[in-house]
Amino acid sequence: MNVIISGASKGIGSEVAKLAASQGHNVLAIARNKENLEQLSNTNKRIVSFVADLVSVDLTVQLKEWVESVGKIDLLVNNAGQLINKPFMETSKEEFRTQFDVNVLSAINLCQAAVPWMSGNSHIVNITSMGGFQGSSKYSGLSAYSSSKGALSVLTECLAEEFRKKGISVNALALGAVQTEMLEEAFPGFQAPVSATEMAAYILNFGLTAHRYYNGIILPVTIGNP
Ligand SMILES: NC(=O)c1ccc[n+]([C@@H]2O[C@H](COP(=O)([O-])OP(=O)(O)OC[C@H]3O[C@@H](n4cnc5c(N)ncnc54)[C@H](OP(=O)(O)O)[C@@H]3O)[C@@H](O)[C@H]2O)c1
């Protein structure tokens, strides 16, 4: 299979890329950190890395080269994300814009570039958060992050309908806490029940198999919340 994973320079995305390559899949790993991506590519020749800010770079042309070398795209995981933990009244418009740019627009960018290379039996998985899951527990300080993840969840449902005829399934995984740099920066000292490696294994398996059973679902991946 041919897999694109955004936000692959660290955390969950990096683990998804390594695991997918170790299982024999071709991987296109995208993020901004060149050094981390180079290290990732060095772990397995099946991983091709692409350094890009998904908010500002149009990837249409760049994807073409990789897809032509592997044939088609089977799985796109929109995993790139960012979290601002700040009270709503102190969060600037610019910070709100940045959250929506990274957490929503980057997925839009990648979907628009990838979908022309996707056909029947392929899968787009958007990584959202329990904070953006309707009816879940909400936390002070996460209004920008959670509302952007909520937007990505609804986008998932819209795209599932829009691409149904093409045979592309679009689903979202609403993750609970996972032990990564993002979590440690936002909630110093908090111990998540799941490691990045464990969550990566779940995401990859879901990405490679669940499109046969689901289209347009937002699946909570947590034990404790809601
Ligand atoms: N960890 C948790 O508890 C948790 C819970 C719920 C949901 N999630 C979601 O899971 C996903 C992965 O989170 P994580 O914990 O692994 O976070 P992380 O360790 O902070 O990794 C985030 C990744 O996103 C990339 N990224 C950020 N902005 C980008 C941009 N403009 N263009 C391209 N890449 C960009 C980062 O790479 P560069 O900086 O190199 O660009 C990095 O590879 C995120 O969407 C997050 O919201 C995480």
PDBQT file of the ligand as one rigid body, heavy atoms in Angstrom, charges set to zero:
ROOT
HETATM    1  N1  LIG A 301      -1.057  13.760  21.854  1.00  0.00    +0.000 N 
HETATM    2  C1  LIG A 301      -2.326  13.811  22.219  1.00  0.00    +0.000 C 
HETATM    3  O1  LIG A 301      -2.686  13.636  23.391  1.00  0.00    +0.000 OA
HETATM    4  C2  LIG A 301      -3.390  14.045  21.166  1.00  0.00    +0.000 A 
HETATM    5  C3  LIG A 301      -4.731  13.941  21.567  1.00  0.00    +0.000 A 
HETATM    6  C4  LIG A 301      -5.720  14.163  20.612  1.00  0.00    +0.000 A 
HETATM    7  C5  LIG A 301      -5.378  14.457  19.300  1.00  0.00    +0.000 A 
HETATM    8  N2  LIG A 301      -4.064  14.560  18.952  1.00  0.00    +0.000 N 
HETATM    9  C6  LIG A 301      -3.757  14.896  17.568  1.00  0.00    +0.000 C 
HETATM   10  O2  LIG A 301      -2.858  13.943  17.031  1.00  0.00    +0.000 OA
HETATM   11  C7  LIG A 301      -2.042  14.570  16.024  1.00  0.00    +0.000 C 
HETATM   12  C8  LIG A 301      -0.564  14.288  16.326  1.00  0.00    +0.000 C 
HETATM   13  O3  LIG A 301      -0.284  14.858  17.592  1.00  0.00    +0.000 OA
HETATM   14  P1  LIG A 301       1.075  14.610  18.405  1.00  0.00    +0.000 P 
HETATM   15  O4  LIG A 301       0.712  14.547  19.830  1.00  0.00    +0.000 OA
HETATM   16  O5  LIG A 301       1.868  13.536  17.777  1.00  0.00    +0.000 OA
HETATM   17  O6  LIG A 301       1.746  16.048  18.173  1.00  0.00    +0.000 OA
HETATM   18  P2  LIG A 301       3.269  16.508  17.944  1.00  0.00    +0.000 P 
HETATM   19  O7  LIG A 301       4.199  15.545  18.569  1.00  0.00    +0.000 OA
HETATM   20  O8  LIG A 301       3.302  17.934  18.369  1.00  0.00    +0.000 OA
HETATM   21  O9  LIG A 301       3.396  16.416  16.352  1.00  0.00    +0.000 OA
HETATM   22  C9  LIG A 301       2.679  17.298  15.528  1.00  0.00    +0.000 C 
HETATM   23  C10 LIG A 301       3.163  17.121  14.111  1.00  0.00    +0.000 C 
HETATM   24  O10 LIG A 301       2.468  18.060  13.268  1.00  0.00    +0.000 OA
HETATM   25  C11 LIG A 301       3.426  18.702  12.443  1.00  0.00    +0.000 C 
HETATM   26  N3  LIG A 301       2.988  20.042  12.028  1.00  0.00    +0.000 N 
HETATM   27  C12 LIG A 301       2.568  21.056  12.812  1.00  0.00    +0.000 A 
HETATM   28  N4  LIG A 301       2.312  22.130  12.073  1.00  0.00    +0.000 NA
HETATM   29  C13 LIG A 301       2.569  21.791  10.784  1.00  0.00    +0.000 A 
HETATM   30  C14 LIG A 301       2.513  22.487   9.551  1.00  0.00    +0.000 A 
HETATM   31  N5  LIG A 301       2.145  23.780   9.481  1.00  0.00    +0.000 N 
HETATM   32  N6  LIG A 301       2.852  21.846   8.416  1.00  0.00    +0.000 NA
HETATM   33  C15 LIG A 301       3.259  20.557   8.458  1.00  0.00    +0.000 A 
HETATM   34  N7  LIG A 301       3.331  19.840   9.602  1.00  0.00    +0.000 NA
HETATM   35  C16 LIG A 301       3.001  20.464  10.750  1.00  0.00    +0.000 A 
HETATM   36  C17 LIG A 301       4.684  18.756  13.314  1.00  0.00    +0.000 C 
HETATM   37  O11 LIG A 301       5.846  18.818  12.507  1.00  0.00    +0.000 OA
HETATM   38  P3  LIG A 301       6.737  20.128  12.230  1.00  0.00    +0.000 P 
HETATM   39  O12 LIG A 301       6.751  20.938  13.472  1.00  0.00    +0.000 OA
HETATM   40  O13 LIG A 301       8.053  19.525  11.844  1.00  0.00    +0.000 OA
HETATM   41  O14 LIG A 301       6.061  20.786  11.075  1.00  0.00    +0.000 OA
HETATM   42  C18 LIG A 301       4.643  17.387  13.965  1.00  0.00    +0.000 C 
HETATM   43  O15 LIG A 301       5.224  16.414  13.140  1.00  0.00    +0.000 OA
HETATM   44  C19 LIG A 301      -2.386  16.063  16.052  1.00  0.00    +0.000 C 
HETATM   45  O16 LIG A 301      -3.305  16.365  15.041  1.00  0.00    +0.000 OA
HETATM   46  C20 LIG A 301      -3.038  16.235  17.421  1.00  0.00    +0.000 C 
HETATM   47  O17 LIG A 301      -3.914  17.319  17.461  1.00  0.00    +0.000 OA
HETATM   48  C21 LIG A 301      -3.064  14.360  19.853  1.00  0.00    +0.000 A 
ENDROOT
TORSDOF 0
